[in-house]
C-alpha cells in the first residue's frame, strides 16, 4: 500500500496527476476510493434465498422501491454480511469511469476499484486484522478530509451506516452524538466501543480521549490498525 498526498483522484490537478503517475510507474495497482460517491443501503428480509444471484435480485428489487434514480447509471454491488441482511453498495458509473480513464491515460494497470469503508469493515470484522476474530467494536468511524462514515455492527454484522460532514472537532462531536442518539432511538442499541480510523482529517483534535469520554465510547485497540487507516485514499 502506498499513499500519495493529493486532493483526491476525483479532483487532481495536473501536478497531482504527474506526481501520482511517477509513483505508480508501469505496475498494476488497485484503488480504494473514500466513500464520498458511494451510496450504502442495508436491507433486512424475513427470508433470504441462497445464492449470490438471487440475493442480488432481491436487493435490486428492494432498492428500486426506495431509490429515486436510474439504477443503470450505477455499479451495484450486493454483499451478504450474514443472517437475513444484505448490504447494497452503489457507485455512480461516471465516478468509476473517471478513475478508469485516468489509468487508461497513464502507464499503469488498474486491477480493482474498491471502497475504503468496505475494506476497513472487511479487515476489522472479517478477521483481517490480527486479534479481531473473537471480539470487535460496536461502531467503526472512518474520517478523511471532511467526510465521516459511521458503521454500527452487532455480532460482526453491520446494521446501520451513516455518512456525515464535519470541518471541526465540535462538529465531529455533534454529528457522532446525533448518530448515536438515532441508533439508540431506532435500533434500541447503545454502542459502548469504537474503532476510529482518522485518515487525513481537515482539523486537529485537541483531546481525542475527551471526545470519546463525552460520547461514552471506549476506544478499541486495533492491532496494526495504523496500517489500514487508508491515509491518502482518493
Buried (B, 14 or more C-beta within 10 A) or exposed (E): EEEBEBEBBBEBEEEBBEBBBEEBEEEEBEBBBBBBBBBBBBBEBEEBEEEEEEBBEBBBEBBEEEBEEEEEEBBBBBBBBEEEBBBBBBBBEEBBEBBBEBBEEBEBEBEEBBBBBBBBBBBBBEBBBEEBEEEBBBBBBBBBBBBBBBBBBBEBBBBBBBBBEBEEBEBBBEBBBEBBEBBEEEEEBEBEBBBBBBBBBEBEBEEEEEBBEEBEBBBBEBEEBEEBBBBBBB
